[in-house]
Amino acid sequence: MALGDLERSVMDLLWDRPGPHTANEVRDTLAGDLAVTTVLTVLSRLEKKGLVQRDGGRRPHRYGAVSSREDHTVGLLNEVLGSVPDRQAVLARFLGGIGPDEAAAVRRLLED
């Protein structure tokens, strides 16, 4: 699931600074002049997408990432690979475009 620029910024913040955060804390950490209502809207959308969890037990509500950045990326890769008829062709092109260090890491992972 693709993220907009502001959604990506919020998720990056939540991934980089684990733990629950209020909308005001998110707004204060992000660059720019955002209204807290804008941040709340983005957090609500991310919650509907299943990326953010709201701790509604106290006020103000606190928000945290449901999964790690790596798990989210794996989900995106699986989504893309599941939507193409020739997965091997896509994987071959992807692997053909990585550098030698990454190729060595892939080899090590496959051997384990």
N, C-alpha and C positions, 0 to 999 in steps of 0.2 A: 504494500500500500504506500503510495507516494505521499510525501509530506510537502506542504508549502514551506516557504522560507521561514516564516515566523514559527510554524509548528516544529520545524527542524531545529531552530534556535532554542526553543523551549525544551525539546527532547534532549538536545546536546547538554543543556544545563542540568537537567534531571539525571542524565547518565554520568556527567562529570562530577556532580555533587550529590552523591547518594543520600537517601533519607527524605523524609517528607518536607515539603516547602509550602509556604502560603503563597497566594497569588501576589501579594505585595513583595515578598522576598524574590519571587521570580522576576517581577517587573523591575525591582531595584537592581538586580544583577544583570539584566539584559541591557545592551546598549540602545540608546534611542529614547524617545519621549513617548512612551506608551501609557495609555490609561489602564488602570487596573481592570476595568470592565473588558477591555480588549484581551488582556491576559486571561481573564476568567473564561471568556468565550473560547479562546484557543485551548485552554485546559479542558473545557467541557467537550470540545470536539475530539480531542485526543483521548478522553475517557470513553466516548462513544466508539472510537476506533479500537478500543481495547489496549491502548498503549500506556495509559495513565490510570492510576487508582486514587480515588479520593478517600481520605480518612474523614468521614463525616461525624465522628464521635464528639468532636469539639469545634468550637468556632475560634478563630477563622479556620475553615477547612484547610487541610494540608494535602498536597499532591505528591505522588512519587511514581517513578517508572515501574511498570509491571514486570518488565524483563530487561535484560542487559542490551546494550547496543549490538553486541555480537549475535545474540539470539534474534534480535529484530532483523539484522542483516541476513542471517541464515533463512529466516522466514521469507524475506524478499526474494532471495535466490531460489528457494523452493517454489515460490509462487511463479516466478518467471520460467523456470525450467518445466513446471507443470503445464504451462500454457503453450509450449512449442511442440510441434510434432516430432522433431528430431533433436532430442536432448544431446546426443553424442556430438552432433555438429556444433551446437552452441558451446558445449564444454571444450571441444577441440579448439574452437576459435578463441575462447577465453584463455585457455592454457597456452595457446600460441602467442598470446600478447603479454604474458608475464615475464619478468626478468629472471635471470639465472638464480638469484638467491631465493626468490619465491618458488621457482620450480624445484629447487633442492628441498625446500620446506615441504612442498606437496609430496615429493617422493618419500621423505621421512614419515610423513603422516600416513601415507598409504602402506608403508612397510610395518607400521605399528599396529 
